[in-house]
Amino acid sequence: MHILLLGSGGREHALAWKIAASPLVTKLWCAPGNAGIAREAECVPLDIADHEAVIAFCKANAVEFVVVGPETPLAAGIVDDLGRAGIKAFGPSKMAAQLEGSKGFTKDLCAEFGIPTAAYRRFDNEAGALAYVRAQGAPIVIKADGLAAGKGVVVAKTLREAEDAVAMMFAGHFGAAGAEVVIEEFLAGREVSFFALCDGETALPLASAQDHKRVFDHDQGPNTGGMGAYSPTPFVTSEIHDQIMLRIISPTVAGMKARGAPFRGVLYAGVMLTEQGPKLFEYNVRFGDPECQVLMLRMMSDIVPAFLAACDGELKHFNLRWYPEAAITVVMAAKGYPGDYRKGSRIEGLDDAAKIDGVEIFHAGTLAKDGAILANGGRVLNVCALGKTVTEAQARAYASIDRINWPDGFCRRDIAWQAVEQERG
């Protein structure tokens, strides 16, 4: 098959690595890609926001299948446009992508179909939102309704923080994404990431994973797009797994079908394990980044037939196999992230770092120039490792990081600490 992958981050490098391993693939392109993806696929300088350009490339190169990595083109309807052009694509329609594109849409779906989630209200004006916040008190969660690159959520611990968050969003800090605001009850508990492949009717659960959103060790500092992840998480027991499928994933798939927007693609549920049981706090309509990286390392099955089955409504006949080993990924970011950071710093030692047993390094924001690898983003590298235990995988990942010479970069040194503590007993 001729396959085109859209995106340029660490998630897309992991997907490219996995797709390229499929015997079904005769040619793989990635648009626009990065320096690491270039080892797995031919990178092409397409603007993936230009749907007509993507379609023209597909037709000129006899592309049979498109895999969409990031959420922005999904929310913009690229799967619909490709479908109208006769090109099969993995990912949800524009209507179905509202599960990520609008926090309010998802909360209303939960209310309609009895999916457990935090109590909430929607606001399109600052005065109403401030009055509600003051009546509810803190802690409380303030969310920009639309896509804000993973940064549109404020968990306010004090009333002042909540008021500032409301003012910031209605002042246009997140542009159109903050024109409407969702204010939610704060959920106490343990956060896990739960993924399922969906074909509009059937949901096939993937391996469990857990990410780390805060930028610094011990979960300090501002939220980020994710500073690391590991799989499996010991906190998703078989009982909790079944509860998430029964109470959250299956009703969502049925609800979206009932609304005339069947969900096909990968459904990523952010779930809080509360004293009352698992509750949904957000949906994403694509693989998590960096959770995708650990899932691809652990997936034994060929991913291409799985993606095709999701598109064709054939997941009820499908199964996935997983390696028993644990996987971890540690994000190396440019100093200053998630705030201002500098691009163009040189990264050395990657080949030596990759020699450690079980290690795979996925590039997230890199550029190849004059034979050197340069940082070209906030989250720049994903240093991943497999191990018989999470503890072993963690040791391998940090041993690899210690071989990378990048003075302008940093990482958390405690990724997977909860699972390591549990393994130590």
C-alpha positions as CSV (number, residue, x, y, z in Angstrom):
1,M,0.0,0.0,0.0
2,H,0.9,3.6,-0.5
3,I,0.3,5.4,2.8
4,L,0.6,9.1,3.8
5,L,0.9,10.1,7.4
6,L,0.1,13.6,8.5
7,G,1.9,15.4,11.3
8,S,5.4,16.2,12.6
9,G,5.6,15.3,16.3
10,G,6.8,12.5,18.5
11,R,3.4,10.8,18.1
12,E,3.8,10.8,14.3
13,H,7.4,9.5,14.6
14,A,6.1,6.6,16.7
15,L,3.3,5.9,14.2
16,A,5.7,6.2,11.2
17,W,8.1,3.7,12.9
18,K,5.2,1.3,13.5
19,I,3.5,1.7,10.1
20,A,6.9,1.3,8.3
21,A,7.3,-2.1,9.9
22,S,4.1,-3.4,8.3
23,P,4.6,-5.8,5.3
24,L,1.5,-4.2,3.7
25,V,3.4,-0.9,3.2
26,T,5.2,-0.4,-0.1
27,K,5.7,3.3,0.2
28,L,5.3,5.7,3.2
29,W,5.3,9.5,3.1
30,C,4.9,11.9,6.0
31,A,3.9,15.5,5.7
32,P,5.6,17.5,6.9
33,G,7.6,15.1,9.2
34,N,10.8,15.9,11.1
35,A,14.4,14.8,11.2
36,G,13.6,11.5,12.9
37,I,10.6,10.6,10.8
38,A,12.9,11.0,7.7
39,R,14.5,7.7,8.7
40,E,11.1,5.9,8.4
41,A,9.3,7.7,5.7
42,E,9.9,10.2,2.8
43,C,9.1,13.6,4.3
44,V,7.2,16.0,2.0
45,P,6.7,19.8,2.7
46,L,2.9,19.8,2.5
47,D,0.8,22.2,4.4
48,I,-1.6,19.8,6.0
49,A,-4.1,22.7,6.7
50,D,-4.4,22.9,2.8
51,H,-6.8,20.0,2.2
52,E,-6.7,20.5,-1.6
53,A,-2.9,20.2,-1.6
54,V,-3.1,17.0,0.4
55,I,-5.7,15.5,-1.9
56,A,-3.7,16.6,-5.0
57,F,-0.6,14.9,-3.5
58,C,-2.5,11.7,-2.8
59,K,-3.9,11.6,-6.4
60,A,-0.5,12.3,-7.9
61,N,1.2,9.6,-5.9
62,A,-1.5,6.9,-5.9
63,V,-1.9,7.2,-2.1
64,E,-4.4,4.6,-1.0
65,F,-4.6,5.4,2.7
66,V,-4.0,8.5,4.9
67,V,-3.4,8.3,8.6
68,V,-4.0,11.6,10.4
69,G,-1.9,12.2,13.5
70,P,-2.9,15.6,15.1
71,E,-6.2,17.0,16.1
72,T,-6.3,20.3,14.2
73,P,-6.8,18.8,10.7
74,L,-9.3,16.3,12.1
75,A,-11.4,19.2,13.6
76,A,-11.1,21.0,10.3
77,G,-12.7,18.0,8.5
78,I,-9.8,16.6,6.5
79,V,-11.1,13.0,6.8
80,D,-14.4,14.2,5.2
81,D,-12.6,16.0,2.4
82,L,-10.4,13.0,1.6
83,G,-13.4,10.7,1.7
84,R,-15.3,12.9,-0.9
85,A,-12.2,12.6,-3.1
86,G,-12.3,8.8,-2.8
87,I,-9.3,8.5,-0.5
88,K,-9.6,6.3,2.6
89,A,-8.4,8.0,5.8
90,F,-8.0,7.0,9.5
91,G,-9.6,9.4,11.9
92,P,-13.0,10.8,12.8
93,S,-15.2,13.0,10.7
94,K,-15.5,16.8,11.5
95,M,-18.7,16.2,13.3
96,A,-17.3,13.3,15.4
97,A,-14.1,15.3,16.1
98,Q,-16.2,17.7,18.2
99,L,-15.5,15.3,21.0
100,E,-12.2,17.1,21.3
101,G,-12.9,20.3,19.4
102,S,-15.6,21.4,21.8
103,K,-15.5,20.7,25.6
104,G,-19.2,21.7,25.8
105,F,-20.2,19.3,23.1
106,T,-18.6,16.4,25.1
107,K,-20.2,17.5,28.4
108,D,-23.6,17.7,26.8
109,L,-23.1,14.2,25.3
110,C,-22.2,12.9,28.7
111,A,-25.3,14.5,30.2
112,E,-27.6,13.0,27.5
113,F,-26.2,9.5,27.6
114,G,-25.5,9.1,31.3
115,I,-21.7,9.0,31.1
116,P,-20.1,9.8,34.5
117,T,-18.3,13.1,34.4
118,A,-17.8,16.2,36.5
119,A,-20.7,18.6,37.1
120,Y,-20.4,21.6,34.7
121,R,-21.8,24.8,33.2
122,R,-21.1,26.5,29.9
123,F,-20.6,30.3,29.6
124,D,-20.2,32.7,26.6
125,N,-19.8,35.8,28.8
126,E,-17.3,36.7,31.5
127,A,-19.8,38.1,34.0
128,G,-21.8,34.9,34.2
129,A,-18.7,32.8,34.4
130,L,-17.3,34.9,37.3
131,A,-20.6,34.8,39.2
132,Y,-20.7,31.0,38.9
133,V,-17.1,30.6,40.0
134,R,-17.7,32.8,43.0
135,A,-20.8,30.8,43.9
136,Q,-19.0,27.4,43.6
137,G,-15.6,28.3,45.2
138,A,-12.3,26.6,44.6
139,P,-10.8,24.2,43.7
140,I,-12.5,24.4,40.3
141,V,-11.6,23.7,36.7
142,I,-11.8,26.4,33.9
143,K,-11.6,25.1,30.3
144,A,-11.5,26.9,27.0
145,D,-14.2,25.2,24.9
146,G,-12.1,24.9,21.7
147,L,-8.7,23.5,20.7
148,A,-5.9,25.2,22.6
149,A,-2.9,22.9,21.9
150,G,-3.3,21.1,25.2
151,K,-3.0,24.4,27.2
152,G,-6.6,25.6,27.5
153,V,-7.3,24.0,30.9
154,V,-6.7,25.7,34.3
155,V,-7.1,23.7,37.5
156,A,-7.6,26.7,39.9
157,K,-6.7,25.9,43.5
158,T,-7.9,29.3,44.8
159,L,-10.8,31.6,43.9
160,R,-8.3,34.2,42.6
161,E,-6.7,31.7,40.2
162,A,-10.2,30.9,38.9
163,E,-11.1,34.5,38.4
164,D,-7.8,35.2,36.6
165,A,-8.3,32.1,34.4
166,V,-11.8,33.3,33.4
167,A,-10.6,36.8,32.7
168,M,-7.6,35.5,30.6
169,M,-9.8,33.3,28.4
170,F,-12.4,35.9,27.7
171,A,-9.6,38.4,27.0
172,G,-8.7,36.3,24.0
173,H,-5.6,34.5,25.4
174,F,-6.6,31.4,23.5
175,G,-8.3,33.2,20.6
176,A,-11.5,31.7,19.3
177,A,-11.0,28.6,21.5
178,G,-11.8,30.7,24.6
179,A,-14.9,32.4,23.2
180,E,-16.9,29.9,25.2
181,V,-15.8,28.6,28.6
182,V,-16.7,25.4,30.4
183,I,-16.5,25.5,34.2
184,E,-16.3,22.1,35.9
185,E,-16.3,20.6,39.4
186,F,-12.8,19.6,40.5
187,L,-12.4,15.8,40.4
188,A,-10.1,14.3,43.0
189,G,-8.4,11.0,42.2
190,R,-5.8,9.4,40.0
191,E,-5.7,10.4,36.3
192,V,-5.2,7.7,33.6
193,S,-5.3,7.6,29.9
194,F,-7.6,5.1,28.2
195,F,-7.5,4.4,24.4
196,A,-9.9,2.5,22.2
197,L,-10.0,2.0,18.4
198,C,-13.5,2.6,17.2
199,D,-15.3,1.8,13.9
200,G,-18.6,3.6,14.5
201,E,-20.1,0.7,16.4
202,T,-17.4,-1.4,18.0
203,A,-14.7,-0.2,20.4
204,L,-11.5,-2.2,20.8
205,P,-9.6,-1.2,23.9
206,L,-5.8,-0.6,23.7
207,A,-3.2,-1.1,26.4
208,S,-3.5,1.2,29.4
209,A,-1.1,4.2,29.8
210,Q,-0.5,7.1,32.1
211,D,1.1,10.4,31.3
212,H,2.6,13.3,33.3
213,K,1.3,16.7,32.5
214,R,3.2,19.0,34.9
215,V,6.5,20.3,33.6
216,F,8.7,19.6,36.7
217,D,9.4,16.7,39.0
218,H,6.9,15.8,41.7
219,D,4.1,17.2,39.5
220,Q,5.1,20.8,40.0
221,G,4.8,23.7,37.6
222,P,2.4,24.5,34.8
223,N,0.5,21.9,32.7
224,T,2.2,20.9,29.4
225,G,1.3,18.7,26.4
226,G,2.9,15.9,28.4
227,M,6.4,15.3,29.8
228,G,6.4,11.5,29.7
229,A,4.3,8.4,29.9
230,Y,4.4,4.7,30.7
231,S,2.4,1.6,29.9
232,P,0.8,-0.5,31.4
233,T,-0.4,1.4,34.4
234,P,-1.0,-0.7,37.5
235,F,-3.9,1.5,38.4
236,V,-6.1,0.3,35.6
237,T,-7.1,-3.1,37.0
238,S,-9.2,-5.5,35.0
239,E,-12.2,-4.3,37.0
240,I,-11.5,-0.7,36.3
241,H,-10.9,-1.5,32.7
242,D,-14.3,-3.1,32.4
243,Q,-16.0,-0.2,34.2
244,I,-14.4,2.4,31.8
245,M,-15.5,0.3,28.8
246,L,-19.0,-0.2,30.1
247,R,-19.8,3.2,31.5
248,I,-17.7,5.6,29.4
249,I,-16.4,4.2,26.1
250,S,-19.4,2.1,24.9
251,P,-22.1,4.7,25.7
252,T,-20.0,7.3,23.9
253,V,-19.7,5.2,20.7
254,A,-23.5,4.4,20.9
255,G,-24.3,8.0,21.6
256,M,-22.3,9.4,18.7
257,K,-24.0,6.8,16.4
258,A,-27.4,7.9,17.7
259,R,-26.5,11.5,17.0
260,G,-25.6,10.7,13.4
261,A,-21.9,11.2,13.9
262,P,-20.4,7.7,14.2
263,F,-16.9,7.8,15.7
264,R,-14.2,6.1,13.7
265,G,-10.6,6.4,14.7
266,V,-8.9,6.3,18.1
267,L,-10.8,7.6,21.1
268,Y,-8.6,8.8,23.9
269,A,-10.4,9.2,27.2
270,G,-8.8,11.2,30.1
271,V,-10.3,9.4,33.1
272,M,-10.2,10.3,36.7
273,L,-10.3,7.3,39.1
274,T,-12.5,8.8,41.9
275,E,-14.0,7.3,45.0
276,Q,-17.3,7.1,43.1
277,G,-15.6,5.1,40.2
278,P,-14.1,6.2,36.9
279,K,-15.2,9.6,35.5
280,L,-14.5,11.2,32.2
281,F,-12.8,14.5,32.3
282,E,-11.9,15.0,28.6
283,Y,-11.9,13.3,25.2
284,N,-9.3,13.5,22.5
285,V,-9.9,12.1,19.1
286,R,-6.4,11.0,18.3
287,F,-3.5,9.2,20.0
288,G,-2.1,11.0,23.0
289,D,1.4,12.4,22.7
290,P,3.5,11.0,24.4
291,E,1.2,8.0,25.2
292,C,1.2,6.9,21.6
293,Q,5.0,6.3,21.8
294,V,4.7,3.7,24.6
295,L,1.7,2.1,23.0
296,M,3.5,1.6,19.7
297,L,6.5,0.1,21.5
298,R,4.2,-2.5,23.2
299,M,2.0,-3.3,20.3
300,M,2.9,-6.7,18.8
301,S,0.2,-6.7,16.1
302,D,0.6,-5.0,12.7
303,I,-1.1,-1.6,13.1
304,V,-2.1,-1.1,9.5
305,P,-4.8,-3.8,9.4
306,A,-6.1,-2.4,12.7
307,F,-6.5,1.1,11.2
308,L,-8.1,-0.3,8.1
309,A,-10.6,-2.4,10.2
310,A,-11.6,0.8,12.1
311,C,-12.3,2.5,8.8
312,D,-14.2,-0.4,7.3
313,G,-16.4,-1.3,10.3
314,E,-14.7,-4.6,10.9
315,L,-13.3,-4.3,14.5
316,K,-15.8,-6.8,15.8
317,H,-13.7,-9.4,13.9
318,F,-10.4,-8.0,15.2
319,N,-8.0,-8.5,18.0
320,L,-4.7,-6.9,19.1
321,R,-1.7,-8.6,20.7
322,W,0.6,-6.8,23.1
323,Y,4.1,-7.4,24.3
324,P,4.2,-8.1,28.1
325,E,7.1,-5.7,28.7
326,A,6.6,-2.3,30.2
327,A,7.4,0.8,28.2
328,I,8.3,4.3,29.2
329,T,8.9,7.5,27.3
330,V,10.6,10.6,28.7
331,V,10.2,13.9,26.9
332,M,13.2,16.1,26.5
333,A,12.1,19.7,26.0
334,A,13.7,23.0,25.3
335,K,14.5,25.1,28.3
336,G,11.7,27.6,28.9
337,Y,8.9,25.2,27.7
338,P,5.9,25.5,28.1
339,G,6.7,29.2,28.0
340,D,9.1,30.9,25.7
341,Y,12.0,28.8,24.4
342,R,14.8,29.1,21.8
343,K,15.0,27.1,18.6
344,G,18.1,26.0,16.8
345,S,20.3,24.6,19.5
346,R,22.4,21.6,18.5
347,I,21.8,18.1,19.9
348,E,24.6,15.5,20.0
349,G,25.0,12.0,21.2
350,L,21.8,10.6,19.8
351,D,23.4,7.6,18.1
352,D,25.3,6.6,21.2
353,A,22.1,7.1,23.4
354,A,20.1,4.7,21.1
355,K,22.6,1.9,21.6
356,I,21.3,1.0,25.1
357,D,19.3,-2.2,25.0
358,G,15.5,-1.7,24.6
359,V,15.8,2.1,23.8
360,E,14.1,3.8,20.9
361,I,14.3,7.6,20.4
362,F,11.5,9.3,18.7
363,H,11.9,12.9,17.5
364,A,9.2,15.4,18.3
365,G,10.6,18.8,17.3
366,T,13.8,18.4,15.4
367,L,15.4,19.7,12.2
368,A,18.3,18.2,10.2
369,K,20.7,20.9,9.0
370,D,24.2,20.5,7.6
371,G,24.5,17.1,9.1
372,A,23.5,18.1,12.6
373,I,20.2,17.6,14.5
374,L,18.8,20.9,15.8
375,A,16.0,21.6,18.3
376,N,12.9,23.0,16.5
377,G,10.1,23.0,19.0
378,G,9.1,23.0,22.7
379,R,9.0,19.2,23.2
380,V,11.9,18.0,21.1
381,L,12.8,14.3,21.8
382,N,11.0,11.3,23.3
383,V,13.5,8.9,24.8
384,C,11.7,5.5,25.1
385,A,12.6,2.2,26.6
386,L,11.2,-1.3,27.1
387,G,11.9,-3.4,30.2
388,K,10.7,-6.5,32.0
389,T,9.4,-4.0,34.7
390,V,8.6,-0.3,34.7
391,T,11.7,0.1,37.0
392,E,13.9,-1.5,34.4
393,A,12.4,0.5,31.5
394,Q,12.9,3.7,33.5
395,A,16.5,3.0,34.3
396,R,17.2,2.3,30.6
397,A,15.5,5.5,29.5
398,Y,17.4,7.7,31.9
399,A,20.7,6.0,31.1
400,S,20.1,6.9,27.4
401,I,19.2,10.5,28.3
402,D,22.5,10.8,30.2
403,R,24.3,10.1,26.9
404,I,22.6,12.9,25.0
405,N,24.6,16.2,24.9
406,W,22.0,19.0,24.7
407,P,22.7,21.8,27.2
408,D,19.6,23.7,26.1
409,G,17.3,20.8,27.0
410,F,15.8,19.4,30.1
411,C,13.5,16.6,31.3
412,R,11.7,15.4,34.3
413,R,13.7,12.7,36.2
414,D,10.7,11.0,37.8
415,I,8.6,9.7,35.0
416,A,6.6,6.6,36.1
417,W,7.5,7.2,39.7
418,Q,4.1,5.9,41.0
419,A,4.5,2.6,39.2
420,V,8.1,2.2,40.3
421,E,7.1,2.9,43.9
422,Q,4.4,0.2,43.6
423,E,6.9,-2.3,42.1
424,R,9.3,-1.7,45.0
425,G,6.4,-2.4,47.4
